[in-house]
């Protein structure tokens, strides 16, 4: 089974109305092939809307929650119209008295599931963001998928839990503020693809929106394990750095499953083979 994936590398700009934001989104999504099985947008996709509140500071960033209904309505409409699964980046949303960085997955019928980011990057704490407590695998679209939002890619346990619980593709909406930050997530994303024998899709926010919003730096990529079934460097598709653009790539699920059984490196199963040895050492000591 072959799966077509499109990553929308979104260039964030300060916008004064939701319509301006919507036009940016539609500019990218109209370039997406109509037969892509999954479309992904990056982390904090709506952050440019904080400019709509005038003078900006941390409090104006979290006020983008006021656009939650319009954001959901937009992507619900797009997923229905296009009959495609859309991972609509992430959005800061208020739940009772807390704010969460939430990734939304819209199915082709407009139904939606969500993932609250579980590990907040230190700088993100300035936006008063709380952490989610759940890791789920979603049966949305033709395969099982997981979400690892930006910093979550740097926490190996996240992707391991998702892959062991059935995720074959992990989608990573991301917003990194420096070149070093981008490479941290990118290198970790590829490590997670190799060690878990999954496909990993890294989709960053880019652009220079101006203070107090941080710059976005990165290039979207669709990554595979590094083995004979794929390009030697494990890059299925890759964007131009820092441009408002899309990339599309096709991944073969049968190749992935066969690679787990007979690849040169069978890390998915071999990581479990020596669990007895791991149990002698911290932090695994005493764990079954």
C-alpha positions in Angstrom: 0.0 0.0 0.0 1.4 3.4 -1.0 0.6 6.5 0.9 1.0 10.1 -0.5 1.8 12.8 2.0 2.0 16.6 1.6 3.7 18.9 4.1 2.8 22.5 3.9 5.7 24.7 5.0 3.8 27.7 6.2 5.5 31.2 6.3 4.0 32.9 9.3 3.2 36.6 9.0 1.4 39.1 11.2 -2.2 39.4 10.1 -4.9 41.7 11.3 -7.9 39.6 10.3 -8.8 35.9 10.1 -9.5 36.3 6.4 -5.9 37.2 5.8 -4.8 34.1 7.7 -7.3 32.0 5.7 -5.9 33.3 2.4 -2.4 32.2 3.4 -3.7 28.7 4.2 -5.7 28.4 1.0 -2.7 29.7 -1.0 -0.8 26.6 0.1 -3.5 24.0 0.2 -4.6 24.8 -3.4 -1.1 23.6 -4.4 -1.6 20.2 -2.7 -2.3 17.2 -5.0 -5.9 16.1 -4.8 -4.8 12.5 -4.2 -2.6 13.1 -1.2 -3.7 10.9 1.7 -2.4 13.2 4.4 -1.8 16.9 4.5 0.1 18.4 7.4 0.6 22.1 8.5 3.2 23.2 11.1 3.1 24.1 14.8 1.4 27.3 16.1 0.0 27.8 12.7 -2.3 30.6 13.9 0.2 32.6 15.9 0.3 35.5 13.3 -3.2 36.3 14.4 -1.9 37.6 17.7 -1.2 40.9 15.7 -4.9 41.4 15.4 -5.0 42.5 19.1 -2.7 45.5 18.6 0.3 45.8 20.9 1.8 42.4 21.3 3.2 40.5 24.2 2.8 37.1 25.8 -0.8 37.8 26.6 -1.7 38.7 23.0 -0.2 35.3 21.9 -2.6 33.3 24.0 -5.5 35.5 22.9 -5.4 33.6 19.5 -7.7 31.2 21.4 -10.4 33.7 20.5 -10.1 32.4 16.9 -10.5 28.7 17.8 -13.9 28.3 16.3 -13.0 30.0 13.0 -9.8 27.9 12.8 -11.7 24.7 13.3 -14.5 25.7 10.9 -11.9 26.5 8.2 -10.1 23.1 8.4 -13.3 21.2 8.8 -14.6 22.8 5.6 -11.3 22.1 3.8 -11.1 18.5 4.8 -14.7 17.9 3.7 -14.4 19.8 0.5 -11.1 18.1 -0.5 -12.0 14.7 1.1 -8.5 14.5 2.6 -7.1 14.0 6.1 -5.5 17.3 7.3 -3.3 17.6 10.3 -4.0 21.3 10.8 -0.7 22.2 12.6 -1.3 23.2 16.2 -3.2 26.0 17.9 -3.1 27.5 21.4 -6.5 26.9 23.0 -7.9 27.6 26.4 -9.5 24.8 28.3 -11.1 26.0 31.5 -8.2 28.0 33.1 -5.3 26.5 31.2 -3.9 26.9 27.7 -2.7 23.9 25.6 -0.8 23.6 22.4 -3.2 21.3 20.5 -2.7 19.4 17.3 -5.9 18.7 15.4 -6.5 16.0 12.9 -9.5 16.5 10.6 -10.8 13.5 8.7 -12.3 13.7 5.3 -15.8 13.8 6.7 -14.9 16.8 8.9 -14.7 14.8 12.2 -11.7 15.7 14.4 -9.4 14.2 17.0 -6.8 16.1 19.0 -3.4 15.7 20.7 -2.2 18.1 23.5 1.5 18.6 23.4 3.0 16.7 26.3 6.4 18.2 26.6 6.6 22.0 26.5 9.8 23.5 25.1 11.4 25.8 27.8 10.8 29.0 25.9 7.2 28.0 25.3 6.5 28.4 29.0 6.4 32.1 28.5 3.0 31.6 26.9 1.6 30.0 30.0 1.1 26.7 28.2 0.2 23.6 30.1 1.2 20.0 29.2 -1.1 17.3 28.0 -1.0 13.8 29.6 -2.1 11.5 26.8 -0.4 9.7 23.9 -2.7 8.1 21.4 -2.5 6.4 18.0 -5.2 7.4 15.6 -6.9 5.3 12.9 -7.5 8.2 10.6 -6.9 7.8 6.9 -5.5 4.6 5.4 -3.0 3.8 8.2 -2.4 4.3 11.9 -0.7 7.5 12.7 0.8 9.4 15.7 1.6 13.0 16.5 4.9 14.3 18.1 4.8 18.0 18.3 8.2 19.6 17.8 10.0 19.1 21.2 8.2 15.8 21.5 10.4 14.5 18.7 13.4 15.1 21.0 11.9 12.8 23.7 12.6 9.2 22.5 9.9 7.7 24.7 7.1 9.5 22.8 7.8 7.9 19.4 8.6 4.6 20.9 5.2 4.4 22.7 3.4 5.5 19.5 5.2 3.0 17.3 4.8 0.1 19.7 1.1 0.9 19.8 0.8 0.7 16.0 1.7 4.1 14.5 3.4 3.6 11.1 3.7 7.3 10.3 4.5 9.9 12.9 3.6 13.5 12.0 5.6 16.3 13.6 4.3 19.9 13.3 7.2 22.1 14.4 8.2 25.7 15.1 11.9 26.2 15.7 13.3 29.7 16.3 16.9 29.1 15.3 19.0 27.1 12.9 20.3 25.0 15.8 16.7 24.4 17.0 15.7 23.2 13.6 18.5 20.7 13.4 17.8 19.4 16.9 14.3 18.5 15.9 15.3 17.3 12.4 18.1 15.0 13.6 15.9 13.6 16.4 13.1 13.1 13.9 15.3 11.0 11.7 16.7 9.1 14.7 13.1 8.2 15.7 12.4 7.0 12.1 15.5 4.8 12.2 15.2 3.4 15.7 11.4 2.7 15.4 11.3 1.8 11.7 8.5 4.3 11.0 8.0 7.1 8.5 8.4 10.5 10.1 7.1 13.8 8.6 8.6 17.0 9.9 6.8 20.2 9.0 8.1 23.5 10.4 6.7 27.0 10.6 9.1 29.5 8.8 9.3 33.2 8.4 10.4 36.4 10.1 7.2 37.9 11.6 9.0 40.4 13.8 9.0 41.0 17.6 7.6 39.7 19.9 6.9 36.7 17.6 10.0 34.5 17.1 11.4 33.8 13.7 10.7 30.4 12.2 13.5 28.4 10.7 13.4 25.1 8.9 12.7 22.9 5.9 10.0 20.3 5.8 10.9 16.7 5.1 9.4 13.2 4.8 11.9 10.8 6.4 12.3 7.0 6.3 14.7 4.5 7.9 18.1 4.5 6.1 18.0 1.2 4.3 18.0 -0.3 0.8 14.3 0.2 0.3 14.7 4.0 0.3 17.2 6.7 -0.6 20.4 6.0 1.2 20.1 9.2 3.3 16.5 8.4 4.3 15.1 11.5 2.8 11.9 10.8 0.7 11.2 14.5 0.1 12.6 17.8 1.3 11.6 21.4 1.0 13.7 24.5 0.2 14.8 26.2 3.4 12.5 28.8 4.9 10.1 29.2 1.9 6.3 29.3 1.8 5.9 26.1 -0.1 4.8 22.4 -0.1 6.5 19.1 -0.6 4.8 15.8 -1.5 6.2 12.3 -1.3 5.0 8.8 -1.5 5.8 6.1 1.1 5.3 2.4 0.7 3.9 0.6 3.7 4.7 -2.9 2.5 8.4 -1.9 2.2 8.2 -0.6 5.8 6.7 -3.8 7.2 9.2 -6.0 5.3 12.1 -3.8 6.5 11.0 -4.5 10.1 11.4 -8.2 9.4 14.4 -8.4 7.2 16.1 -5.1 6.8 19.8 -4.6 7.4 18.9 -3.1 10.7 15.8 -4.5 12.5 15.8 -2.0 15.3 12.0 -2.1 15.9 12.1 -5.6 17.2 15.7 -5.7 18.4 15.1 -2.9 20.9 13.0 -5.4 22.8 15.3 -8.4 22.4 17.6 -7.4 25.3 15.0 -6.1 27.8 16.3 -8.4 30.4 19.7 -6.7 30.2 18.2 -3.2 30.3 16.4 -4.1 33.5 19.7 -4.3 35.4 20.3 -0.6 34.9 18.7 2.8 35.7 16.2 4.0 34.6 14.9 0.5 33.6 15.8 -1.3 36.8 12.8 -3.1 38.3 10.6 -2.5 35.2 9.0 -5.5 33.5 
